[in-house]
Amino acid sequence: GDAHHPPPPHRPSLRLDACEIPPPPGDGDPLIEHMVVMEDHLKAVSSDLGGSPTDSRRRTMTLGDYLEARAGIPPSFSAKLARFGAVWYARVPPVPAATINEEKKKDAFNAREMVLGSLSPSEIRERSLDAKPRRITEDELRMIPAEKGAFLRVHCHPKRFHACYDADWQAAILHNSTNYVVIDKPPGVPVCSTADNHLETALRFAARAVGRKEDLLITHRLDQATSGVLVLGKTSEFVAYFNGLLKAKSDDAPVYWGDGADQPEVRKMYRVLTHKPLPVGPLVLYSMEQKGIGPRQNLMLKEPHPDAKRCELTVNSCSRITLGSKPEGEGWEEWREGGDAYESVVELGTGRTHQIRSMAASLGAPVMGDTLYSAHAAKQQQQQQQEHSSTQEGRQIALSPSSSSSSSSSSASSSSSSSASVVSAAAAAASSSSPSATEARIVYRRIGLQACELRVIDPSPTGVSMLGAQEMRFVAPLPWWRKQKHADDI
């Protein structure tokens, strides 16, 4: 803070080592500053720049000056934050996101209305009222003037990804061609930028490993905690081509590939580590996104629903393995060194967000280490047990199949259909197990999920030109959990 406006006493201490490379241990307490530049603020700190506000020799106050004066952020540290992509700016406060809580949403609306009410008609016409906040660079921080009504969001303690520095990126390169790079993404590394960190990504570290100055381009995603085969583009043409292949695999829209061209094919296989076996064979469920505060989650339904998307996968095999030493971090309560676990090979039929994780959890066998879905799985299992008990009780008093059906129907919480009851139960389970704000900041270093194989087939001239052959197959090494040693081997 400054002499005019000291920081609130409950604010965590500013960690000036939060942007060090490599990162310091731990993330520290989260600290995000939301600021609106008000006219009285500008007057209060004008003396720090020398001269009066009307003095022509007075230097224009920049956003960097304002951060130092209002939030106590030294220029050298705000420059580091800007390099990380942790400073966001808009000329007016944005419309608040639907996912924030009602109190914060009300405050954000009030701040926006207050700013719009203080601007003249010409100032309003000059600014884009619908523009979303954007990252600003270190140079922009020193050059953009701090004007009345401007909005700043500063992530003072960016989330750091230690795995970027622990990984052997040269060994992670599986294929390097003219148009694309294929890597074995280490667990704990985000594929692309987060809201407060666009330096520590697979796009950047893989680019440096192949001698490229510019970041590679995203073609598809793996969750941060998931490891394995990931295709990254070198050109926008390849990205468009590969996205077309993936779109052709989905059931959302057909893709036309030209006269006489065989249909291209992309096949994705995953290794899945669970403490219970997954049933071998095809599986179809329906995914509905659970919107709200906290990390994004998907609910799996057994029956179609207007708001749910069809999810398909096939469990090709499921074998028992022996676990090694327990990994560090949270979420490994089911891990017993020397104990049994199950490794399944799964082929995706559709590619929904968190599909394997949420489908495995819905079967009562969440991916090991997956703290996001394990709580939901426990709630869902409890719900199923209650429904089973209710059904058994109904059967004991049933006089016929029709009366049994009637009894079961009446115990479904007044739902008009079995699909609706599943939706209601799933929503209740998810809402009661929503992670807190603190849990949402946990950096998931790894989970028992690996993209173990990706096969692309496209005999068309375009495919051969882009891929380098009619068929390409990329296989990841053994997953990290196979490399965990027993204590007596260390």
LUMSEMAR-324239 format. One line per field, with one value per residue (C-alpha): residue in one letter; x, y, z. Coordinates in Angstrom, 2 decimals. Example, Ala and Ser with C-alpha at 12.3 -4.5 7.8 and 13.67 -1.06 7.14 Angstrom:
BEGIN
rest	c(A,S)
X	c(12.30,13.67)
Y	c(-4.50,-1.06)
Z	c(7.80,7.14)
***
This chain:
BEGIN
rest	c(G,D,A,H,H,P,P,P,P,H,R,P,S,L,R,L,D,A,C,E,I,P,P,P,P,G,D,G,D,P,L,I,E,H,M,V,V,M,E,D,H,L,K,A,V,S,S,D,L,G,G,S,P,T,D,S,R,R,R,T,M,T,L,G,D,Y,L,E,A,R,A,G,I,P,P,S,F,S,A,K,L,A,R,F,G,A,V,W,Y,A,R,V,P,P,V,P,A,A,T,I,N,E,E,K,K,K,D,A,F,N,A,R,E,M,V,L,G,S,L,S,P,S,E,I,R,E,R,S,L,D,A,K,P,R,R,I,T,E,D,E,L,R,M,I,P,A,E,K,G,A,F,L,R,V,H,C,H,P,K,R,F,H,A,C,Y,D,A,D,W,Q,A,A,I,L,H,N,S,T,N,Y,V,V,I,D,K,P,P,G,V,P,V,C,S,T,A,D,N,H,L,E,T,A,L,R,F,A,A,R,A,V,G,R,K,E,D,L,L,I,T,H,R,L,D,Q,A,T,S,G,V,L,V,L,G,K,T,S,E,F,V,A,Y,F,N,G,L,L,K,A,K,S,D,D,A,P,V,Y,W,G,D,G,A,D,Q,P,E,V,R,K,M,Y,R,V,L,T,H,K,P,L,P,V,G,P,L,V,L,Y,S,M,E,Q,K,G,I,G,P,R,Q,N,L,M,L,K,E,P,H,P,D,A,K,R,C,E,L,T,V,N,S,C,S,R,I,T,L,G,S,K,P,E,G,E,G,W,E,E,W,R,E,G,G,D,A,Y,E,S,V,V,E,L,G,T,G,R,T,H,Q,I,R,S,M,A,A,S,L,G,A,P,V,M,G,D,T,L,Y,S,A,H,A,A,K,Q,Q,Q,Q,Q,Q,Q,E,H,S,S,T,Q,E,G,R,Q,I,A,L,S,P,S,S,S,S,S,S,S,S,S,S,A,S,S,S,S,S,S,S,A,S,V,V,S,A,A,A,A,A,A,S,S,S,S,P,S,A,T,E,A,R,I,V,Y,R,R,I,G,L,Q,A,C,E,L,R,V,I,D,P,S,P,T,G,V,S,M,L,G,A,Q,E,M,R,F,V,A,P,L,P,W,W,R,K,Q,K,H,A,D,D,I)
X	c(0.00,1.00,0.72,-2.62,-4.25,-2.51,-3.42,-6.14,-4.77,-6.16,-4.27,-1.52,2.03,3.40,5.91,8.55,10.05,6.79,8.18,11.65,12.94,13.04,10.08,10.41,8.85,5.10,2.71,2.12,-1.23,-3.27,-3.30,-5.29,-5.72,-8.76,-8.45,-10.46,-8.59,-10.65,-10.11,-9.45,-6.84,-5.03,-4.99,-3.81,-0.69,0.12,2.73,4.79,5.57,6.64,4.91,1.25,-1.41,-1.42,2.38,3.45,6.74,4.95,5.35,2.15,1.18,1.35,-0.30,2.99,3.09,-0.45,0.29,3.22,1.28,-2.03,-1.04,2.57,3.88,7.47,8.13,10.67,8.13,5.20,7.46,8.05,4.32,3.68,6.26,4.34,1.09,-0.32,-1.45,-4.80,-6.20,-9.37,-10.39,-13.62,-14.49,-15.80,-19.19,-18.67,-18.47,-21.51,-19.43,-18.44,-20.49,-23.38,-21.69,-18.66,-20.89,-22.88,-19.68,-18.40,-21.66,-21.63,-18.02,-18.83,-21.94,-20.04,-17.33,-19.81,-21.69,-18.50,-17.52,-18.65,-20.53,-17.41,-15.30,-17.86,-17.88,-14.08,-13.86,-15.06,-17.55,-17.77,-14.02,-12.77,-9.62,-6.43,-2.92,-0.53,3.19,6.02,6.38,2.66,2.79,5.34,3.59,-0.22,-1.51,-3.52,-6.78,-9.92,-12.16,-9.51,-9.62,-6.64,-6.49,-3.12,-2.30,0.44,1.30,1.06,0.44,3.78,4.46,7.59,7.23,8.31,11.78,11.95,11.22,13.80,12.32,14.81,13.77,10.11,10.29,8.76,8.66,9.84,8.83,8.34,4.72,4.40,6.03,4.84,5.83,5.38,3.89,5.09,2.41,1.92,2.63,-0.23,-0.51,-1.27,-1.53,-3.38,-4.90,-1.77,1.05,1.75,5.45,5.36,3.55,4.20,3.86,6.88,9.15,8.70,9.43,12.72,13.60,13.39,15.24,12.23,11.94,8.18,5.83,4.33,0.63,-2.10,-4.00,-5.65,-5.40,-4.43,-5.34,-2.50,-2.22,-2.39,0.77,1.42,1.22,0.47,0.60,1.68,1.65,4.35,2.08,-1.50,-2.18,-1.31,-3.42,-6.44,-5.81,-5.44,-8.46,-10.42,-9.34,-10.52,-13.79,-14.42,-14.13,-16.77,-20.48,-21.20,-20.62,-19.58,-16.49,-16.20,-12.79,-13.19,-14.15,-12.72,-10.91,-11.04,-12.32,-9.39,-9.12,-7.68,-7.45,-6.55,-5.62,-5.12,-3.71,-5.90,-4.83,-7.67,-8.03,-10.98,-11.21,-13.03,-15.45,-13.97,-16.02,-17.83,-19.34,-21.79,-22.78,-24.02,-22.00,-23.54,-21.33,-21.79,-21.50,-20.79,-18.01,-14.85,-13.13,-15.13,-16.73,-18.87,-21.69,-22.26,-25.83,-26.95,-29.74,-29.84,-30.69,-31.25,-28.31,-25.97,-23.50,-23.01,-19.70,-18.26,-15.21,-14.08,-12.09,-9.84,-8.16,-7.87,-4.99,-3.87,-0.52,1.55,2.08,5.47,6.27,3.50,3.68,3.99,1.05,-2.66,-5.16,-3.32,-5.34,-6.04,-2.35,-0.75,2.90,3.12,-0.65,-2.79,-4.23,-5.70,-4.33,-6.78,-6.20,-9.05,-9.84,-11.84,-14.80,-15.60,-13.38,-15.21,-13.59,-12.54,-14.32,-12.26,-11.94,-15.64,-16.71,-14.34,-15.58,-19.20,-18.36,-17.02,-13.43,-11.97,-8.54,-5.99,-4.79,-7.79,-8.99,-11.42,-13.63,-12.92,-15.20,-17.96,-17.45,-17.82,-21.04,-22.38,-21.59,-23.39,-26.38,-26.42,-26.31,-29.26,-31.20,-30.33,-31.57,-34.75,-35.27,-34.71,-37.20,-39.71,-39.26,-40.02,-43.51,-44.15,-47.01,-46.28,-43.78,-46.16,-46.56,-42.78,-42.32,-44.89,-43.20,-39.80,-41.25,-42.80,-39.46,-37.61,-37.90,-41.01,-39.13,-41.15,-38.57,-35.57,-33.35,-34.51,-33.83,-30.29,-29.74,-31.10,-29.02,-25.87,-26.36,-26.90,-23.79,-21.69,-22.94,-22.28,-18.74,-17.71,-14.06,-13.38,-11.39,-8.30,-8.68,-9.13,-5.58,-4.01,-1.57,-2.33,1.14,0.02,-2.83,-3.02,-3.91,-1.65,-2.35,-0.36,-0.93,-2.19,-2.66,-3.51,-4.51,-5.11,-4.25,-5.29,-2.61,-3.23,-2.71,0.53,1.76,0.84,1.71,4.66,3.05,-0.37,-0.30,1.56,1.62,3.03,3.53,4.43,7.00,5.92,3.72,5.17,3.45,5.27,8.53,7.69,10.09,9.42,11.00,13.39,14.59,15.62)
Y	c(0.00,3.67,6.44,7.53,4.12,1.38,-2.21,-3.89,-5.69,-9.08,-9.02,-11.68,-10.37,-9.72,-12.41,-10.73,-14.13,-15.36,-14.94,-16.37,-18.97,-21.78,-21.23,-21.18,-24.04,-23.76,-21.23,-19.15,-17.58,-16.54,-12.78,-11.13,-7.37,-5.89,-2.14,0.60,3.84,6.62,10.36,10.94,8.17,9.93,13.20,11.47,10.02,12.84,14.28,11.09,11.98,15.55,18.76,19.66,17.97,21.04,21.24,20.42,19.05,16.46,12.90,11.10,8.51,5.02,1.79,0.73,3.94,3.34,-0.24,0.96,3.78,2.02,-1.61,-1.25,-3.36,-2.31,-1.56,-4.37,-6.90,-5.61,-5.98,-9.62,-10.15,-8.67,-11.03,-13.91,-12.62,-11.98,-8.36,-7.76,-4.43,-2.92,0.71,0.10,-2.58,-5.69,-7.33,-9.86,-13.54,-15.69,-18.14,-15.76,-15.62,-13.21,-10.81,-10.33,-10.12,-7.31,-5.44,-5.80,-4.52,-1.54,-0.69,-0.82,1.35,3.85,4.20,4.52,7.16,9.19,9.24,11.85,10.77,11.37,9.22,6.42,6.56,6.38,3.23,-0.22,-1.10,-4.74,-5.35,-8.03,-7.50,-8.45,-9.25,-6.36,-6.59,-5.13,-2.28,-1.51,-1.38,1.44,3.25,3.04,6.04,5.40,7.01,7.48,4.39,1.91,-1.61,-3.70,-7.29,-8.38,-11.96,-11.11,-14.74,-16.62,-20.34,-22.00,-25.32,-26.93,-29.90,-27.70,-27.50,-31.09,-32.64,-33.80,-32.00,-33.40,-36.92,-35.86,-35.20,-38.23,-36.75,-33.52,-32.73,-29.70,-29.16,-30.47,-31.84,-34.78,-34.91,-37.15,-34.43,-34.68,-34.77,-31.48,-29.31,-27.28,-27.45,-23.74,-20.53,-20.15,-16.84,-15.91,-17.72,-17.97,-18.80,-22.27,-24.31,-27.32,-25.03,-23.01,-25.63,-28.08,-25.26,-24.50,-28.20,-28.28,-24.97,-22.82,-19.25,-18.94,-21.05,-24.09,-24.04,-26.00,-28.65,-30.61,-30.73,-32.95,-32.06,-30.58,-33.68,-36.09,-37.26,-38.74,-38.21,-34.63,-33.19,-29.54,-27.53,-25.45,-23.78,-22.51,-24.65,-27.83,-26.76,-26.25,-29.61,-31.55,-29.85,-31.00,-34.60,-34.38,-32.76,-35.59,-38.01,-36.23,-36.72,-32.98,-32.16,-34.06,-32.94,-33.13,-34.30,-34.15,-36.57,-40.03,-39.40,-42.12,-40.98,-40.02,-41.62,-40.53,-43.12,-42.22,-44.79,-44.12,-46.03,-45.59,-46.45,-47.20,-48.99,-50.99,-52.78,-51.14,-53.36,-54.49,-53.55,-50.53,-47.89,-45.11,-42.39,-38.80,-35.86,-32.70,-29.83,-28.75,-24.97,-22.87,-21.68,-23.79,-26.09,-27.32,-30.74,-32.99,-35.20,-38.55,-39.71,-43.17,-41.90,-39.17,-35.67,-32.48,-30.76,-33.76,-34.92,-38.54,-40.02,-43.23,-45.25,-48.87,-50.55,-52.85,-54.53,-54.34,-56.00,-56.09,-54.47,-53.99,-50.46,-49.02,-46.20,-43.73,-40.45,-37.15,-34.81,-35.22,-37.63,-40.92,-42.37,-45.54,-46.08,-48.90,-49.66,-53.27,-53.39,-54.05,-51.61,-51.94,-50.59,-50.40,-49.56,-47.37,-46.14,-42.96,-42.90,-39.25,-36.57,-34.68,-32.62,-34.86,-37.75,-40.66,-39.11,-38.48,-41.81,-43.79,-41.90,-42.61,-46.34,-46.02,-46.41,-42.88,-42.36,-42.62,-39.23,-37.43,-35.31,-33.43,-36.44,-38.81,-36.87,-36.92,-40.68,-41.25,-39.19,-40.98,-44.39,-43.39,-42.26,-45.57,-47.52,-45.53,-46.12,-49.84,-50.05,-48.23,-50.60,-53.69,-52.37,-51.80,-55.33,-56.81,-55.28,-55.65,-57.94,-57.86,-56.43,-53.55,-52.65,-52.89,-50.44,-48.13,-48.31,-47.57,-44.67,-43.11,-43.16,-41.20,-37.81,-36.84,-37.02,-37.45,-39.73,-41.85,-39.54,-36.53,-38.34,-39.14,-35.49,-34.32,-36.78,-36.00,-32.26,-32.63,-34.77,-32.31,-29.26,-30.85,-31.83,-28.67,-27.85,-24.78,-21.85,-23.17,-26.65,-25.10,-23.74,-27.16,-27.82,-31.39,-32.70,-36.02,-38.51,-42.10,-41.19,-41.35,-40.77,-43.83,-43.99,-41.79,-43.08,-40.89,-42.34,-40.11,-41.47,-38.26,-36.05,-33.42,-35.99,-37.26,-33.69,-32.65,-35.83,-37.01,-40.41,-42.01,-43.33,-42.12,-43.87,-42.31,-44.32,-42.97,-44.70,-46.50,-44.33,-42.70,-45.13,-48.07,-46.31,-45.91,-48.09,-50.15,-48.83,-51.82,-51.06,-47.49)
Z	c(0.00,0.32,2.87,1.44,1.19,3.23,2.32,4.37,7.44,6.31,3.00,2.76,2.71,-0.77,-1.73,-3.86,-4.72,-6.29,-9.83,-9.27,-11.75,-10.79,-8.46,-4.67,-2.69,-2.36,-3.89,-0.79,-0.01,-3.06,-3.60,-6.38,-6.49,-8.28,-8.74,-10.40,-11.06,-9.53,-9.94,-6.24,-6.31,-9.14,-7.20,-4.02,-5.63,-8.04,-5.68,-5.98,-9.59,-8.91,-9.92,-9.81,-11.97,-14.24,-14.55,-18.11,-16.79,-14.69,-15.97,-16.90,-14.33,-15.82,-14.75,-13.19,-11.14,-10.00,-8.89,-6.84,-5.21,-4.61,-4.00,-2.85,-5.73,-6.58,-10.27,-10.58,-9.26,-11.33,-14.39,-13.50,-13.01,-16.46,-18.00,-16.43,-17.93,-14.46,-15.04,-16.78,-17.92,-19.35,-19.85,-17.92,-15.34,-17.14,-16.80,-13.96,-14.79,-14.06,-12.01,-9.19,-5.99,-5.69,-3.27,-5.51,-8.57,-6.95,-6.05,-9.61,-11.10,-8.72,-9.62,-13.32,-12.95,-10.82,-13.48,-16.35,-14.37,-13.89,-17.58,-20.05,-23.21,-25.30,-22.93,-23.09,-26.91,-26.93,-24.84,-25.75,-23.04,-24.09,-24.18,-21.82,-19.74,-21.57,-20.46,-20.70,-21.33,-19.29,-21.82,-21.71,-17.92,-18.21,-21.07,-20.68,-18.70,-15.55,-16.64,-14.62,-14.69,-15.86,-14.39,-13.24,-12.04,-10.72,-9.73,-7.25,-6.49,-9.80,-9.62,-10.37,-12.08,-10.67,-13.00,-15.93,-14.41,-13.17,-16.59,-19.15,-22.16,-24.65,-23.68,-23.86,-27.63,-29.39,-32.92,-34.53,-38.11,-40.32,-39.36,-35.81,-32.68,-30.57,-26.92,-23.91,-21.72,-18.14,-15.43,-13.62,-16.68,-18.20,-21.97,-22.37,-20.36,-17.10,-16.00,-14.06,-15.85,-19.58,-19.25,-17.67,-20.32,-22.52,-25.54,-24.42,-22.87,-25.77,-28.23,-26.52,-26.54,-30.36,-30.77,-31.56,-30.24,-30.64,-28.57,-30.28,-31.13,-29.39,-31.38,-28.57,-24.79,-21.92,-18.36,-16.34,-14.15,-17.12,-18.86,-22.28,-26.02,-27.07,-30.60,-30.91,-34.13,-35.74,-38.29,-38.23,-41.34,-39.44,-36.46,-38.74,-40.40,-37.13,-35.60,-38.64,-37.97,-34.37,-35.39,-37.86,-34.95,-32.91,-33.44,-33.42,-37.10,-40.22,-42.11,-45.91,-47.06,-50.85,-53.64,-53.35,-50.08,-47.46,-44.10,-41.87,-38.45,-35.13,-32.36,-28.78,-26.14,-22.44,-19.49,-16.41,-12.85,-10.41,-7.08,-8.43,-11.80,-14.70,-16.63,-19.95,-22.99,-24.44,-22.17,-23.02,-20.55,-20.87,-19.59,-18.17,-17.07,-13.48,-13.59,-10.58,-8.32,-8.24,-10.72,-13.69,-13.18,-15.34,-14.09,-15.78,-16.40,-17.44,-19.68,-22.37,-21.22,-23.26,-21.55,-21.64,-24.30,-25.30,-24.11,-25.53,-24.65,-24.72,-21.96,-24.01,-21.04,-17.28,-15.41,-11.79,-10.95,-7.78,-6.53,-5.69,-3.28,-2.51,-4.47,-2.65,-2.25,-1.59,-3.09,-2.59,0.28,-1.74,-2.51,-0.53,-1.24,-2.36,-2.66,-5.71,-8.19,-11.67,-14.91,-17.80,-21.44,-22.65,-26.17,-26.51,-28.84,-28.08,-26.61,-23.89,-21.15,-18.23,-19.96,-18.64,-15.18,-14.76,-16.32,-14.10,-11.03,-11.98,-11.89,-8.34,-9.52,-9.76,-11.29,-8.49,-7.32,-8.83,-5.92,-8.16,-8.93,-6.04,-3.66,-6.25,-6.70,-2.96,-2.88,-5.93,-4.44,-1.25,-3.30,-5.21,-1.95,-0.64,-3.85,-3.68,-0.08,-1.05,-3.97,-1.79,0.74,-2.05,-3.34,0.08,0.08,-3.65,-4.67,-8.40,-10.90,-11.60,-7.91,-7.48,-10.29,-8.72,-5.32,-6.83,-8.76,-5.67,-3.83,-6.50,-4.76,-6.70,-10.01,-13.15,-14.79,-13.87,-15.91,-13.90,-10.63,-11.71,-12.62,-9.28,-7.28,-9.21,-8.83,-5.09,-4.74,-6.71,-4.82,-1.44,-2.46,-4.29,-3.52,-1.44,-2.80,-1.03,-2.55,-5.97,-5.77,-5.25,-8.06,-9.12,-9.79,-11.24,-11.45,-12.68,-16.26,-19.31,-23.00,-24.01,-27.78,-30.59,-34.13,-37.12,-40.49,-43.50,-46.97,-48.71,-50.34,-47.66,-44.93,-46.39,-46.78,-43.26,-41.36,-43.45,-44.11,-44.58,-41.03,-37.96,-34.59,-31.43,-28.24,-24.81,-22.57,-19.41,-17.20,-14.11,-11.72,-13.32,-12.46,-8.76,-6.80,-3.71,-0.53,-0.34,-3.91,-3.10)
***
